[in-house]
Amino acid sequence: MQPELRTTPYGAGSQELALRQNKVLRNTYWLLAITLIPTAIGALAGANLPLTFLRTNPIISLFAILAVFYGWIWAIERNRDSGVGVALLLGFTLFLGVLLGPVLQRVLGFANGGQLVAMAAGGTALTFFGLSAIAASAKRDFSRMASFLMIGVIVLMLGVVANVFFQIPALTLTILVAFVILSSLIILWQVNSIVRGGETNYVSATLTLYVAIYNIFSSLLHLLGIFGGDND
């Protein structure tokens, strides 16, 4: 799942602009760190809630989740210039944390579950910080990636919907890998956009980066559970 990718024209560089964009980047990272708190709380709650309807009614559950997901994103973007946007964002991360709970519960059920979760978290952190460093220091402008990323998001979501009906294992694996790759590119694009002045709102930037990080972590968790889960 991905939020809408927004593009903004890049202006000429100046000291004032650099200071403003450094502030946006700093506020984005701070808010991103704060979002991990409600996510953890939501995941803990989700791991202990009877969310069996997600498995027994996968089609209805998927469309309901997508409706809430994109509706919530719309509300956050509409209020991104106020404290309401921040509050909605934190509520959104709590909601996604709850959805992450069943996956964590399943993976932690393996004998090496704790190790798998740590590996997924470590892989996600390395990916985020590595790509952020590249995006912040690169001389190249990645703004042209926006159209490609938007098409990728649409294609990937169509694949997710199709797989709910067909339940093809190979397609499931392809989607998980695609989420990791696409989300990694979105991190590269978004951080570069902040540094170059294309993104001036830290709430919007945090939303995009959070969803990308969430998708990488959850996809890695699924992949590690499939290939590395130890039942002994």
Buried (B, 14 or more C-beta within 10 A) or exposed (E): BBBEBBBBEEEEEEEEBEEEBEEBBEBBBEBBEBBEEBBBBBBBBBBEEEBEEBEEEBEEBBEEBBEEBBEBBEBBBEBBEEEBBBEBBBBBBBBBBBBBBBBBBBBBEBEBBEBBBEBBEEBBEEBBEEBBEBBEEBEEEBBEBBEEBBEBBEEBBEBBEEBEEEEEEEBBBBBBEBBBEBBBBBBBBBBBBBBBBBBBBBBBBBBBBBBBBBBBBBBBBBBBBEEBBEEE
